[in-house]
């Protein structure tokens, strides 16, 4: 048997975590790893004590025909990355790696090219996370260098500045 590489090992765990997601639109799972140790896990779902979209059998954003990537303030869920960061101490997230996977809840298929929303990117930056590894296929993934791609190339600024 061929031994799995570390990146896919942690991505497999993030993929298992996403199975707890209660979102009807996208199921995300995330884990934070520091010094080869899992620090925390998170998946997207309603805040503790509130009903999940899966429990309610509807998604507000879907009912309102809001395109993916827009109007997150109307979403009931706390995102996987946010839940992961909330569950970790900052001293453990400094220079850590966040692993993330996303599946379509209807088809069960991995969603290639998924990424963190702008709000989660801000949380990742402030948590001091160094890398984000995102699964595209069962064995392929992308590595985001947070400093170079999300801080130095600040996509939150208007293009004309």
C-alpha positions in Angstrom: 0.0 0.0 0.0 1.3 3.4 -1.0 1.6 5.9 1.9 -0.6 9.0 1.5 1.3 12.4 1.5 0.7 14.8 4.5 -1.3 17.3 2.5 -3.8 14.8 1.4 -3.9 13.2 4.8 -5.0 16.4 6.4 -7.3 17.2 3.5 -9.0 13.8 4.0 -9.6 14.8 7.7 -11.1 18.2 6.6 -13.3 16.3 4.2 -14.5 14.1 7.0 -15.2 17.2 9.1 -17.4 18.6 6.3 -19.8 15.7 6.8 -21.1 17.6 9.9 -22.1 20.6 7.8 -25.7 21.6 7.8 -25.7 24.0 4.9 -27.9 23.2 1.9 -25.7 25.1 -0.5 -22.1 24.2 0.2 -20.6 21.8 2.7 -17.2 23.0 4.0 -14.8 21.4 6.4 -11.6 22.9 7.8 -8.8 22.0 10.2 -5.9 24.0 11.5 -2.6 22.2 11.8 0.4 23.5 13.7 3.7 21.5 14.0 2.0 18.4 12.6 -0.8 18.5 15.2 -4.5 19.2 14.6 -5.3 22.3 16.6 -9.0 22.7 15.8 -11.7 21.7 13.3 -14.7 23.5 11.9 -17.6 23.1 9.5 -20.3 25.5 8.3 -23.5 25.5 10.2 -25.8 27.8 12.3 -24.6 29.3 15.5 -25.0 27.0 18.6 -28.6 26.9 19.7 -30.1 28.2 16.4 -31.8 26.0 13.9 -29.7 25.0 10.9 -30.9 25.3 7.3 -30.9 21.5 7.1 -33.4 21.5 10.1 -35.5 24.2 8.5 -35.4 22.7 5.0 -34.6 26.0 3.4 -31.8 28.4 2.7 -32.6 32.0 2.9 -30.1 33.0 0.2 -31.3 30.3 -2.1 -34.9 31.4 -1.6 -33.9 34.9 -2.5 -31.9 33.7 -5.6 -28.7 35.3 -4.2 -25.7 34.3 -6.3 -22.9 32.3 -4.6 -20.4 34.6 -3.0 -22.8 37.5 -2.3 -24.8 38.8 0.7 -23.2 36.5 3.3 -24.9 38.6 6.0 -28.1 36.8 5.1 -26.6 33.4 5.6 -27.5 31.5 8.8 -24.1 29.7 8.9 -20.9 30.4 10.6 -18.3 29.4 8.0 -16.0 26.4 8.5 -12.8 28.6 8.7 -14.4 30.9 11.2 -15.6 28.0 13.4 -12.1 26.6 13.2 -10.4 29.9 14.2 -13.0 30.4 17.0 -12.0 27.0 18.5 -8.3 27.7 18.5 -6.0 29.9 20.6 -4.1 32.6 18.5 -0.8 31.3 19.8 -1.6 28.0 18.1 -2.7 29.6 14.8 0.4 31.7 14.2 2.2 30.3 11.2 -0.2 27.4 11.1 -1.8 25.8 8.0 -5.6 25.7 7.4 -6.8 22.7 5.3 -10.2 23.0 3.7 -12.5 20.9 1.5 -15.9 21.7 0.0 -18.6 19.4 -1.4 -21.9 20.1 -3.1 -24.6 18.8 -0.7 -26.9 17.6 -3.5 -24.4 15.8 -5.7 -21.8 14.9 -3.0 -19.1 16.0 -5.5 -16.0 18.0 -4.5 -16.2 21.6 -5.6 -13.0 22.5 -7.4 -11.7 26.1 -7.1 -13.6 26.7 -3.9 -12.0 29.3 -1.6 -12.5 31.4 1.5 -14.9 34.3 1.3 -13.5 37.8 1.9 -14.7 37.8 5.6 -13.0 34.5 6.3 -9.9 35.7 4.6 -9.7 38.6 7.1 -10.1 36.1 10.0 -7.4 33.9 8.5 -5.0 36.9 8.1 -5.7 38.1 11.7 -5.3 34.6 13.1 -1.7 34.6 11.7 -2.3 31.5 9.5 0.5 31.2 7.0 -0.9 28.7 4.4 -4.3 27.6 3.3 -4.5 24.2 1.4 -7.7 23.7 -0.6 -8.8 20.4 -2.1 -9.9 20.4 -5.7 -10.1 16.7 -6.4 -9.5 13.6 -4.3 -5.7 14.0 -4.8 -5.2 17.6 -6.2 -5.1 20.7 -4.1 -3.9 24.3 -4.2 -1.7 26.0 -1.6 -2.4 29.7 -0.8 0.5 31.6 0.6 -1.6 34.0 2.8 1.0 36.8 2.9 1.6 36.8 -0.9 -1.9 36.1 -2.2 -4.3 37.6 0.4 -2.2 40.4 2.1 0.2 41.7 -0.5 -2.4 41.2 -3.3 -5.2 42.9 -1.4 -8.3 42.1 -3.5 -10.5 44.2 -1.1 -9.1 47.4 -2.5 -10.7 49.1 -5.5 -8.6 48.5 -8.6 -8.1 52.3 -9.2 -6.3 52.9 -5.9 
